Amino acid sequence: MLLKVCCQPPINPRRRRATADGFCEMYSNKFGRLLFGLRGLKVSPVSGAIQRSEVRGFSSGAAVWRQRRAACAEMQQTRSASHTTVDPGEVKRFQLMANKWWDEEGDFAALHAMNDLRVPFVRDNLLNVQRERHPGQPLAGLRILDVGCGGGLLTEPLGRLGATVLGIDPVEDSIRIAQLHSSHDPDLRDRVSYRACTLEELSGDGEAKQEEQTETQFDAIVASEVVEHLADLETFAICCSHVLKPGGSLFITTINKTNLSYALAIVAAEQLLRIVPRGTHDWEKFVSPVELERLLESNGFLVQSVQGMLYNPLSGAWSWTNTTAINYALHAVKQDVGAEDRNGPDGDQCEPTHS
């Protein structure tokens, strides 16, 4: 079972004493006073390679999965008209930043650096389930959807690995920048494409073409640093399930909802160090790994792994860590109901790993 992550509202860091000592060693004296003030924050991280001995929610067999799938399809139809993943305030904010996507030293520098972790995270997990091998282009033959692609910072490297990638974003200026940047690389012209739309609009298009559903579904979906900006996570999960092939992978990177994430991702990163513009994040929209896993599993996904990530503002580099108290990456797989039917309700299930 996942360890409980502290998700209490932000508290005055002077009220409690020392639990963040491990982070202090990573920063110089320039940030010493800041981190010393944060030592009073109480954090209960998810850590360590936790292997679960049983999988929640899958003991009731194929009949439950069929009911769940039908319910999700019905919910998709009823929610699509009135629910949206788009927050107008977020769209306006990123509209103003659209011309900065490819400035590697600017507001999106941390996202550029994150590619050192998130690209291998996607690649290696897909290779674990990919039967064919393509030297030099390991993801050849796979269709990937990049949700909230922005200027294409993650879309392009996935295309260079051989995948056919569609990047979508509701901010038209970001899509324009992404298209312009990718046009300078001839190798990407047949692999990478962009569309200014929402995930629910893309999902609705696929539903309107039921006879072509296999062709319109994707082998993988990536939503990196996106879910903390969405208006409706339930709609997001439903739409992801709809456009993803059975057995397909969903990759998410986001920010946990802890006292420490508030202190570092908002107070430090936005207000003190100005790593990202002030107002980029809303702590109330942050989501814990436990909450996100529960949401995904209720919509037909099985979480395979959760891994902590840590950004060092001095080096500008990301690294994997054994705590998910701040940032984390998640890999989930859409359950194949057909395979469940073939295996029977008591068929073996794989066990997710959390680290």
C-alpha positions, 0 to 999 in steps of 0.5 A: 500500500502507498504510504500516506502523504501529508496534504495539510494546508500550508502552515507557518514554518516556524511552528514545527521543527526539523524534517527537511534536513536531507534537502538542506545539503543540496543547496548553498549558503545563498539558499541556506536561510530559506531552507532553514526556515522550511525545516519546520515543515512536516512531510510524510513522503512516499519513498523507497521501492514499495512493492504491493502484494495485492492490487486494489479494485481488480478482484471482482473480475471481468464483469466489473471492468465491463460495467466500469467501461460502459459507465466511463463511456456514458460519463464521457458523453454526458460530461463532454458538453458541460465539463472541460479540462481548460481553465481560462485563467491558465490559458491567458497566462500561458498565452502571454508566455508563448514566445518564450518556450524555446528560450533555454535560459528563460521561464521554461528553463526547468522544463528544458532540463526536465527532458533529461529525466522524462524522455528516458522515463517514457522511452524505457517504459515503452520499450519494456512492452514494445516487442519490435526493436528499431536501432536508432529509433526505439519508438518507431511504429508508436503513436504518442499524444502529448497533452498540453504540449506547449511549444513542443519541448517534449514532443520533438525529442519523442519524435526524434526517437522515431515515434509519430507524435501529435501535440495538442494545446488550447493556446494557439500561439504556443501551437504556432511556436511549436509548428515553427520550431519543428519545421526547421528539422526535416527529420520531424516533418513526417513524425511530429504534428500539432493541433490547437485543441483541448483533450476533450475536443480530440476525444469527441472527434474520436467518438464521432468516428467510431468506425475508425477508433482503432486508427484514432487511438494512441499507444501512449499519452504524455501529460508532463507538468499539465495536470496541476493546471487543469480545471477538471481531472476527472474529465482528463482521466476519462478522455485519456482512457477514451483516446488510448488503446487498451494496454497503452501507457499514460505518463504524467509528471506533476507536483505533489500537494504537501507543505514542502511543495508549497514552500519550494514550488511556490514560495521559493521557485516563484516568489524568491528565486523567480525560477518560474513567473509568479502565479504559475502554480496554484497549490490547491490544484496540486495532486498527491500520488495517492489521489491521482492513482485512485482517480486513474484506477477508477477510470480503467488504469493500473498504475505501474510506478511512481517515482520522485523527482528533485530540481536543483536550482543551483545546477539547473538539473533534475534527478530521481529521488526516493521521495515524492514530496515535491515532484513525481513521475507516474506511469499507468497502463490502460486495462485491456478488458478483452484480455481480462475476459480471456484470462477470466476474473481470477487471472493473474494481475501485474503488481505496480511498483512505487518508489 
